């Protein structure tokens, strides 16, 4: 399934910083109040600067995963041992 030109709402994001040009948003997925607060469909905007955003749509589960624990424990650079020894 490809992009539906704003018809699915999967790519809903909240723009925290930056500038962008926008195209018409589907009111089924982004209300006028949400849009005024910076919520948009990422498929319907064109960044004109670097953006900082928060994913709020259905793609959040695929994009925003918790950070995994490090594979190797940190090493104490003085002793060469893990810091808990």
C-alpha positions in Angstrom: 0.0 0.0 0.0 1.5 3.3 -1.0 0.8 6.9 0.0 -2.8 7.9 -0.4 -2.0 11.7 -0.7 -3.2 12.4 2.8 -6.2 10.0 2.8 -4.9 7.6 5.4 -3.5 9.8 8.2 -0.6 7.3 8.9 2.1 10.0 8.6 0.6 12.5 11.1 3.4 14.5 12.9 3.6 17.4 15.2 6.1 20.0 13.9 8.1 21.3 16.9 10.6 23.6 15.0 11.2 24.7 11.5 9.5 26.0 8.4 7.5 24.2 5.8 5.0 24.8 2.9 1.9 22.8 3.1 -0.8 21.4 0.8 -4.4 20.8 1.7 -4.8 18.5 4.8 -7.6 16.0 5.1 -9.9 17.2 7.9 -10.7 13.5 8.6 -7.2 13.2 10.0 -6.1 16.7 10.9 -8.6 19.2 12.4 -8.2 22.9 11.8 -7.2 23.3 15.5 -4.5 20.5 15.2 -3.1 22.1 12.1 -3.0 25.5 13.8 -1.0 23.8 16.6 1.5 22.3 14.2 0.1 18.8 13.5 0.2 17.9 9.9 0.4 14.9 7.5 4.1 14.6 6.5 3.1 13.6 3.0 1.4 16.9 2.6 4.2 19.2 3.6 7.5 20.4 2.0 10.2 21.4 4.4 11.8 24.8 3.7 14.3 24.5 6.6 15.4 21.7 8.9 12.5 20.4 11.0 12.2 18.9 14.5 9.1 16.8 14.8 7.3 14.3 16.9 5.6 11.3 15.2 1.9 11.1 16.4 0.3 9.0 13.7 0.1 5.2 13.2 3.6 5.1 11.9 4.8 5.9 15.4 5.0 2.2 16.3 7.4 1.7 13.4 9.5 4.8 13.7 9.7 5.5 17.5 11.0 2.4 19.1 12.7 2.4 22.6 16.4 2.5 22.5 18.0 -1.0 22.9 20.5 -1.7 25.7 24.1 -1.5 24.6 25.4 -4.8 23.3 28.8 -4.4 25.1 28.9 -2.9 28.6 31.0 0.3 28.9 34.6 -0.2 29.8 36.4 1.8 32.5 39.2 3.4 30.5 41.6 3.5 33.5 41.4 -0.2 34.6 40.0 -1.8 31.5 37.2 -3.3 33.5 33.5 -2.6 33.4 32.8 0.3 35.8 30.8 -1.9 38.2 33.9 -4.0 39.1 
